[in-house]
Amino acid sequence: MTKFSAEIVKAAVAATTPEEASDLQALIALSIGGEYIRPLGDRPNNYGTLASAADYDLKLVETITNMQDAVVDRAALAKYGSREGAAAALRNPRDAAAELLGDKSDADLADLAQVTFHESDPPTDKTLKFTAVFRDKGTGISNSQIPKTIFGLGGSYKEDAAYLQGAFGLGGELTYRNADYVVLVTRKAPELLVVGEEDRISVAVVEWRRLTKVESAYYLVDAEWDEPGDIANPWSCSASEAPAFEPGTHLALISYKTKHLHRQREGDARSFDTIINTRLVRPVFPVRWRNYLARGAERSTVIRGLESRLDNTDYDFTRESATMPFIWEGKTFLLDIGYTLFNEPNEKGKRASFVAYNHAVLFTSNGQVQNHWTPAEFRQRTKLKKLDQRVLVEVNLDALPIAARTSLFTADRAETVKSEFALRLESQVLSFVDEWDSLRDENRLAVEKQIRSATKSNTRGVSDKIRRAFAVRGFGASAAAGVAAGGAGGGGTNSGGSSGGKRKVLKLNVDPTLIAGPSTLNLVIGETRFVSFTVDALDEFFNSGRGEIEVSADDNIPFELNESIAIGLAHNGYFRVGIGVPDGFEPAEFAITFSIKNWTKASGGLGANLEHTCVIQLVTELPGKGAGAGAKPTGNPGKDGVGQGSNVVLLWDTIENRNEWTAQTVGQLELVEAQSVANTNPDFADLLKLGSTEVQCLILNSTYGPLVSYLNARAQSVGGVTIDEMKARYAIGVGVEMLVLDEEAEKLAKNESVLLNDDQKAGAYRAAARGTLAILPDFDDLAKIVATDE
């Protein structure tokens, strides 16, 4: 086709508004000589296929990885001659990019994959629509392949290429539903043309048209199309008619609806650069972004990924990594897990300056986020309630086979697949994070800081009344504390009885003198367990490199130890060991030895070798009872617990001390280590003997609006009843209801996998508070009568 060829290509590259896209479509129809339409995916009802639960701001990442794949694939095919040859030589996207593009600078690499934002429906801040243009210098697409690939809806050509990031063939296409028009311009790289194939530029415009009941996405083709198998392709022309368009692909999402990307501000949690840096923690190579919504073409940002930002920041964030054994299809894989602890939300160096909004835990594959937990989910799922606004955890899944990774998450990376494998992974990650010693210490310090800031008033007596009232209703605050204090082994899912509820404070030395831990340990075949051991050395001993913990096994071990064990960093005298026992073995007995050898004394010279040997029993299930390592958790609720009245702690606080509260916040319930309460509030000093055992901490808002109104009104009319007495009655009524609601929420989460979010809990707490305040005046009047009679 030669009519209007140069004009069509030029108009297609320049199109950024709905009007320009519509005019381009009309020009294509005029050049073809008719309006022959073909539905995306060859499915007239394709609207549902393009549905996604994912955030459309985040979905733009998929189009970026498509550009990167095209660039890597072009270099791979040029070097190896075929997809088969490239797939045999290149193992994964990162290695492929390093081998094929490693001689280029970041700036040169970024020029190969560029993103540009334009206005489409001004003013953008009112319409919340803009145009995102993606331009790569990759393989490009043959005219006849467009309906099968980029317009194919699931027609992936990458499934057999482990060196490319895509797999499902749906990622980038899911963005089409969120745009009014999609403009495609593509030219296959000349060096990849097969014999007899012409160098051509293809142009197509996808638009939405109304069917009887739903909308459907169509594009124009050069012949009638009635059903799959019909030959009808998009408009194209010889590359010689528009030589300015270099090989590669130009994709414009015109009038793209957004929640936050319309904002001119950059560099915060909702800006595009932060989103891409977060979702592509370690991109295979950098990309370039130009934002015409905020600045001109002369300025651009090279996006290198979050890991690069953290490696090069001036802030001294706490960062720690560990390894978690995980079993898939009977084999143990060692997954890398790391965290970064940012500064407080109101300080410089806060998480929002580095990480995209609503990201607290990242599950990554090939450096790309496949799924994430929000801060609210982190707070609801973990015990580390005070770190939800500061921590970022990454679970790197690259050690798992690609087949395992792709089976974990939905194609749009919106959620985890509800399979036993995926649920077990999330459960084990949760347990691993909960028991991370350094994170537990940070959380404890944050808890103690808030308790110190709470209003100082003697609430011990009221706490006892709440505990007794709650117990009478048949719920288990006392039972829960009894189990925790009674010696049941902790450790979470698949971790067995690794340690008791309380952890001793160890006397630590500059130089170690002892490694200690269980002398015997039961491990279930096909499961992973985490067990704590001790070494009486300060953290500095290991951090300075003067020594390290090694592990070995005797000849009776039936599997490779180094492929199944992970030793965590020593912290405050404890180090955690994870062992994943592969399937396929019979019960057996062998010994593993932890040692510190050839270590350097603080005063110089070598120290004596230290060892601790643990006899391992491989079993099909955990035998026996008790709290020893590897035993089934047991305990006598209540009887084994601490004394009466120690299970519920009431504290009052104000919105001035808690940034997350408002005048409509009733309060909150938190599981807090008993020692944290005892160390900061002398009224509960006897809780110190419980150590790290958790107790229910009920923190009520003394500046809750309806409560303040009630107290102000009743203080003038009720004689003989003090403000503290009225607050105490309110606390008992609201506190018991909050404990009941929390108990029911826990049951839902456990039995039906339903997690109530913070807003739902807050609403339930407000209902409880309103109910309590509604009946309190009658009690006040009764108290007044009693006081008068006396």
Summary of the structure (lengths in Angstrom):
residues: 790
radius of gyration: 31.4
end to end distance: 104.5
largest distance: 108.9
contacts: 2681
relative contact order: 0.08
helix: 35%
strand: 24%
